[in-house]
Amino acid sequence: MLATGYNGAEFGSAGYMANGQHVYWGAVAVDPTVIPLGSRMYIQGFGDKVFVASDTGSAIKGNRIDIWFPTVQDALNFGGQTRTITLIS
């Protein structure tokens, strides 16, 4: 799956997700027709960190996710990478 990094500050985002929560490390934007909101997952390369499908985005369609990073620079450094996603609930 294509995984990209985002922070939102670069777009003037107020930091709230589709589920109404404030963004946090571990939040992932998904296409809810592929990965249901609320799903928990492991993302290859992040060890045992559990991520949660908590957001959607107009550019997130199909087999693509956006991982929220604490800083714009962290998101830019991650860029876009192909990663294996394992749903755990």
C-alpha positions in Angstrom: 0.0 0.0 0.0 1.3 3.5 -0.7 1.9 5.3 2.6 2.5 9.0 2.7 3.4 11.4 5.5 1.3 14.4 6.5 1.1 17.0 9.2 -1.5 19.4 8.0 0.2 22.6 9.4 1.6 23.2 5.9 -2.0 23.6 4.7 -3.2 25.7 7.6 -5.1 22.7 9.2 -6.6 23.3 12.6 -5.5 19.7 13.5 -8.9 17.9 13.6 -9.7 14.7 11.9 -12.8 13.3 10.3 -13.8 11.6 13.6 -13.7 15.0 15.4 -10.6 14.2 17.4 -7.4 16.3 17.4 -4.6 14.7 15.4 -2.1 12.5 17.3 0.9 10.3 16.6 -0.7 7.0 15.5 -3.5 8.6 13.5 -3.8 7.5 9.8 -6.1 8.8 7.1 -7.7 6.1 5.0 -10.2 5.5 2.3 -13.0 4.1 4.5 -14.2 1.8 1.6 -10.9 0.0 1.9 -10.0 0.3 5.6 -12.9 1.1 7.9 -12.5 4.1 10.2 -11.5 2.9 13.7 -9.5 0.0 12.4 -6.2 -0.7 14.2 -3.2 -1.7 12.2 0.5 -2.2 12.2 2.5 -0.5 9.5 5.7 -2.1 8.2 8.8 -0.4 9.5 7.2 1.0 12.8 7.7 -2.1 14.9 4.8 -2.8 17.3 3.4 0.8 17.1 -0.4 0.5 16.7 -1.9 3.0 14.2 -5.6 3.8 14.0 -7.7 4.7 10.9 -9.0 8.0 12.3 -9.2 10.3 9.3 -10.1 10.6 5.6 -8.9 12.9 2.9 -9.8 13.9 -0.6 -6.6 12.5 -2.0 -6.8 9.3 0.0 -8.5 6.9 -2.4 -8.0 3.1 -2.8 -4.9 1.4 -1.5 -3.3 4.5 0.0 -2.9 5.9 3.6 -1.6 9.1 5.1 0.3 8.8 8.4 0.2 11.8 10.6 3.6 13.0 11.8 4.3 15.4 14.7 6.1 17.9 12.4 5.9 19.0 8.8 9.6 18.0 8.5 9.0 14.5 9.7 6.2 14.1 7.2 8.3 15.4 4.4 11.2 13.2 5.4 8.9 10.1 5.3 7.6 11.2 1.9 5.8 8.4 0.1 6.7 4.7 0.5 5.2 1.4 -0.2 4.5 -0.4 3.1 2.7 -3.6 4.2 -0.3 -2.9 6.4 -1.6 -5.5 8.8 -5.1 -4.9 10.2 -5.4 -6.1 13.8 -9.0 -5.1 14.6 
